[in-house]
Amino acid sequence: MTRWFVGIASDEEVDRLEKIQSEIERLNFADPERNRALDLEFHSVIYDRHYNRDAYDTWRKHLDLLSIFSSGFSVAISRRTAVVHEHRGIIDCVKRQDADGAAAMVASHVEGSCQHMIEQLRSSERT
């Protein structure tokens, strides 16, 4: 889905991604609900127009599950830094029309989010 977006992204969509990311950075994860909404908005810019609605629906379901499992946990500083780096990397790849690079950044982003959630769940089991 990301590779496809890189090929059709408009200047307006790139600008929107940058504005959303700037707001994420400005808030610095201080408001978890707002951060989740901004993250959804960021990724929705990339996926909303995708022609494969089944793939889109699967992405949304996975995102919703991740959100449910991670609610109540704070975002570690290392994860905050990684999210900023990954989002900025995605934007950069879209600007350069580097579909493979963007897809690799998204894969890293998903892997990092899942790993962070697992670490948070393990940590909560110990307390």
N, C-alpha and C positions, 0 to 999 in steps of 0.2 A: 504494500500500500504506500509506503514511504517513497519507494523508487518511482512509482507512478506520479505521486504528487510533485516530485522534483521536476518532472517533465512538463507539468502544466501550471506550476505555481506562478501567480501574478505578482507584480510589484506590490500591489495592495495587500496581498496575503503575507508577503515577506515583512512588510511594514507592520502588519498586525501581529505577527509572531514576535517581532522586536519589541513592540509596545507591551505585549503581554509579559514577555520575559523581563523587561525593565521593571514592571510592576511587581513581579515575583521577587526580584532582587531588592527592590525598594522596601517591600514588606519584610524581607529576610525571614520568612517562615514564622513570623510572630503570631499570625492568625491561621491556625490549621484549616479551618473551614474555607476561608478565603483562598488559601494556598491551593487546596484541592480543586476549588472552582477555577482558579487561574490555570492550573495544570491541565484540567479537562479542556478548558478553552484553547490552550496552546495546541494540544494534540488534536482537538476537533478541527482546527484550521487545516491541519494536514489531512485528516481522514474524512471529513464531512462530505466532500464531493466525490468520494471514490465510487466507482460504478458497481463494485461488488458489495452489495448490502449485507450479504451473509458474513463476509469478512469484517465489515464494519460492526455488525451486531456482536460478533465474537469478540472483537477488540473491546467493545463497550462492556460486555459481560465480564471479561477478565479485569478490566479497570475497576468496575464496580466491586468485584470480589476482593481485589487488592485493597480498595478503600475500606471495605467492611472489616477485613482482617487487621488492617493497620490503624484503624480508628482508636483513639485513646493513647496511642504511642507518640512520643515526640520524635521529630526528625533529627537524627544525630548530625552534629556539625560536619562530619566527613561526608555524609550523604547530601547535605545542603550544598556543599562545595561541588560535589559530583553532579548534582542536578543542574546547577548553573553551568558548569563546564559542558555537560551533555546537551542541554538546550541550546547553548551558544554554538556548539559544534554542529548541531542539526541545522540551525539557521545559516551558518557559514556554508555548509555543504549545499543547501538549497540555493543560496546566492550564486555559488560556483557551478551549479547544475551537476553536482557530483552525486548521482543517485546511489552508487555503491557506498560512498562514504556516509551519506545520510542514513542509509539502511544499517550500516555498521554502528553508527552512533545510537540509533534507536535500539538496536539489539543490546548494546552495552547499557543503555538506559533502563531497559526492561530487566536485564539481568541484575543490575545494581538495586533496582527497586525491590525485586523479589528477595535478593540476598539480605537487604536491610530489614524487610519484613520478617524473614526467618530469624535473623539475629534478635529482633525485638521480641518475637514470640518466645524464643529460647530464654532470653533474659527475664521475661515475666514469669516463666516457669520456676526460676530459681528464687524468686522473692515470695 
